């Protein structure tokens, strides 16, 4: 880390140096941005949320979301690439589910909490 002086001093302590050191870890922030980018699409959020609750094949996901199989596959690819979902093959069928990672669990909790807050507010109106 480069030792740069701040233009203004407001009583910063040792924690400021730690914060600045973390800010220099651009790759870490890129990983976070990439994960959130996956959830910037309503369809991907719905698919991810579904797969947090059950394991499903493309045909069933398609039926539940009233979408074509190619469209669902199009959304599954980046979710899998980001590590949010995993797949397993059984014969010719491929089954998808949310990955068992801290990242996936946290995102699932966030989605459900935001949905709960949003639903509470929309019911009040």
C-alpha positions as CSV (number, residue, x, y, z in Angstrom):
1,X,0.0,0.0,0.0
2,X,1.2,3.4,-0.9
3,X,1.5,5.8,2.0
4,X,-0.7,8.7,0.9
5,X,-1.6,11.7,3.1
6,X,-5.2,12.6,3.4
7,X,-6.0,16.2,2.3
8,X,-7.9,16.8,5.6
9,X,-7.2,15.4,9.0
10,X,-10.3,14.7,11.2
11,X,-8.7,12.7,14.0
12,X,-8.3,9.5,12.0
13,X,-6.6,6.7,13.8
14,X,-5.2,3.3,13.1
15,X,-8.6,2.1,11.7
16,X,-8.2,4.6,8.8
17,X,-5.0,2.9,7.7
18,X,-6.8,-0.5,7.8
19,X,-9.7,0.9,5.8
20,X,-7.4,2.4,3.2
21,X,-5.5,-0.9,2.9
22,X,-8.8,-2.8,2.3
23,X,-9.9,-0.1,-0.3
24,X,-6.7,-0.9,-2.3
25,X,-7.9,-4.6,-2.7
26,X,-9.9,-3.7,-5.9
27,X,-10.2,-7.4,-6.8
28,X,-12.2,-8.1,-3.7
29,X,-14.7,-5.4,-4.5
30,X,-14.9,-6.7,-8.1
31,X,-16.0,-10.1,-6.8
32,X,-18.7,-8.5,-4.8
33,X,-19.8,-6.4,-7.8
34,X,-19.9,-9.5,-10.0
35,X,-22.2,-11.3,-7.5
36,X,-24.5,-8.4,-7.2
37,X,-24.6,-8.0,-11.0
38,X,-26.1,-11.5,-11.1
39,X,-29.0,-10.3,-9.0
40,X,-29.5,-7.2,-11.1
41,X,-32.0,-9.1,-13.1
42,X,-35.5,-10.0,-11.8
43,X,-35.5,-13.4,-13.6
44,X,-32.2,-14.4,-12.1
45,X,-33.3,-13.4,-8.7
46,X,-36.5,-15.5,-9.1
47,X,-34.5,-18.5,-10.3
48,X,-31.9,-18.1,-7.6
49,X,-34.6,-17.8,-4.9
50,X,-36.4,-20.9,-6.3
51,X,-33.2,-22.9,-6.3
52,X,-32.5,-21.9,-2.7
53,X,-35.7,-23.8,-1.8
54,X,-35.5,-26.9,-4.0
55,X,-33.5,-28.7,-6.6
56,X,-35.0,-28.5,-10.1
57,X,-34.3,-29.3,-13.7
58,X,-34.6,-26.7,-16.5
59,X,-38.0,-28.0,-17.7
60,X,-39.5,-27.6,-14.2
61,X,-37.9,-24.2,-13.7
62,X,-39.3,-23.1,-17.1
63,X,-42.8,-24.3,-16.2
64,X,-42.7,-22.5,-12.8
65,X,-41.6,-19.3,-14.3
66,X,-43.6,-19.6,-17.5
67,X,-40.5,-19.2,-19.6
68,X,-38.9,-21.2,-22.4
69,X,-36.1,-23.7,-21.5
70,X,-33.5,-21.8,-23.6
71,X,-34.4,-18.6,-21.7
72,X,-34.0,-20.3,-18.4
73,X,-30.7,-21.9,-19.5
74,X,-29.5,-18.4,-20.5
75,X,-30.0,-17.2,-16.9
76,X,-28.6,-20.3,-15.3
77,X,-25.2,-20.0,-17.0
78,X,-24.1,-16.8,-15.3
79,X,-25.6,-17.9,-11.9
80,X,-23.5,-21.0,-12.1
81,X,-20.5,-19.2,-13.4
82,X,-20.6,-16.9,-10.4
83,X,-20.8,-19.8,-8.0
84,X,-24.3,-19.0,-6.7
85,X,-25.8,-22.3,-8.0
86,X,-24.4,-25.8,-8.7
87,X,-25.6,-28.6,-10.8
88,X,-25.6,-32.4,-10.9
89,X,-26.3,-34.8,-13.7
90,X,-28.5,-37.8,-13.4
91,X,-28.6,-39.6,-16.7
92,X,-29.7,-37.1,-19.3
93,X,-31.2,-34.7,-16.7
94,X,-29.3,-31.9,-15.1
95,X,-30.6,-30.6,-11.7
96,X,-29.7,-27.2,-10.3
97,X,-29.8,-25.9,-6.7
98,X,-28.3,-23.0,-4.8
99,X,-24.7,-23.6,-3.8
100,X,-24.0,-24.4,-0.1
101,X,-21.8,-21.4,0.5
102,X,-21.8,-18.4,2.8
103,X,-22.3,-16.1,-0.2
104,X,-25.4,-18.0,-1.4
105,X,-27.0,-18.2,2.1
106,X,-26.4,-14.5,2.7
107,X,-27.9,-13.5,-0.7
108,X,-30.9,-15.7,0.0
109,X,-31.4,-14.1,3.4
110,X,-31.1,-10.6,1.9
111,X,-33.7,-11.4,-0.9
112,X,-36.2,-12.8,1.6
113,X,-35.7,-9.9,4.0
114,X,-36.1,-7.2,1.3
115,X,-39.1,-9.0,0.0
116,X,-40.6,-9.2,3.5
117,X,-40.0,-5.4,4.1
118,X,-41.3,-4.6,0.6
119,X,-44.5,-6.7,1.1
120,X,-45.2,-5.1,4.5
121,X,-44.9,-1.6,3.0
122,X,-47.0,-2.5,0.0
123,X,-49.8,-3.9,2.2
124,X,-50.0,-0.7,4.2
125,X,-50.8,1.4,1.2
